[in-house]
Amino acid sequence: MTEVDEIMKARKPISRTDNVAQLLREDILQGNLMSGQALIEAQMVERFDVSRNTAREAMHSLAHAGLVVIIPHRGTFVRSFSQSEIRELFVIRRLIECGCVRSAEPRVWSDLQAVFRATFAQAASAQRGRDWRIVGTSSLLFHRLLVGTSGSDQMTAFFDNICAQMRLALQVVKDEAAMQSPWLEQDIKIFEALLGGECEKAEEMLMDYLYKSEKLLLDLMVQQNTVKRVL
């Protein structure tokens, strides 16, 4: 387990139900579960070695978190996101991420420098290999680390759900290179500003970044839907 993994997974002891839900949430964050994919209860029981009741409770927990949809008599499916829901996600992200950058202790950026650098290195390696799924995972990890500086378990857990929802929203776009390629350089610039004590500049850069990311995602969705209608 890497240092990044240790920091992001450091949590208080949790129940088996919460553990299953957390592992499935990580599957979503890693891009291993796709929008519309069915979650089969029997498979959950076998994979996690839990009872059907525990698996069912985990599914309901994920539904409450906005990550799956439970359809009576049909099953449980990983959620898809509309344009209006994506806009709402970005509103939440701007409020939380910029607030955390604004309120973090200045020394936290140097204390966590190795962790952030490892995240950037992972993203750069994936980008060179054109593994856009890993690039997207690394970029979301950068934003999760920003919020992790709050020191609040509740805030971190809530934002992990937002990022998992964001991961599913990003799956709508088929052109992963167009969606993911612009952001690594911006992530690094934001962190360098924080490291240099330029927190106000970093917050402005982050706000601009999130607006541009939202616009790009929605524009790509519109372009994609237009092509579908033409075809």
Phi, psi and omega in degrees: 000132181281169178298323178299313179300318182298319181290316184288335184258001179291109182219162174291157178306139183231165180288167179296322178299311180295326180294316178297315179299319181294319179295320178291325176298320177294324175301319178293314180299327180278355181081018182272344175243138187248152176304134180088349181290137178281138173256111185271124184303315181299323179292323177296319180299314182290315184297316187259358179055054180231170178284164176298324181295319178296316179299319180294318179295323178296320178297319178293325176297317179292326177295318178297328180278358177080024183253337177225164175238129178258118181252115182307135177069004178238319179134193182246132185228142176296137190285151170251162186234139177272171179298319180294323178291324177294318177301319179296321178301318181290327175300313179297317181299316181298317180297312185285307186296314180293325177295320179292320178297321182291325188260352183293146174295133183306325184290343185296330183290321177285325179298325183257014185304317182297324181291314178297318180298321179297322178295316179295321180296319178298316180295318181296318179298316180294323180294320177297324179273002180057035175266084189290336176297314179292323177301314180296320178298317181293320179296316177296325178297320176304315181289326175294322177295321177303313181288330178299338179291349178294335182077007182258119177297321181294316179296316181297316180296317179297317182289329174301321177296318179298317180292324176295319175296321179297319178302317179292323178297321181295335181293344179297326183276124181280330180275081184296325180298316180296324183281325190261334188295333185283348202260337183301313180301321179290321176303314182295318180297320178297315181294321179298322177295318178296317180297327180273007177081009181265065187293322180295317177297317180298320179295319178296318178296318181295318179298314179298318178304312184290324175295316180293322179296317177299313181298317180298314181299313182291322178297317179295324177296317180296314179300317182295317180292326177296316178299318180299318182293323179295316180291000000 
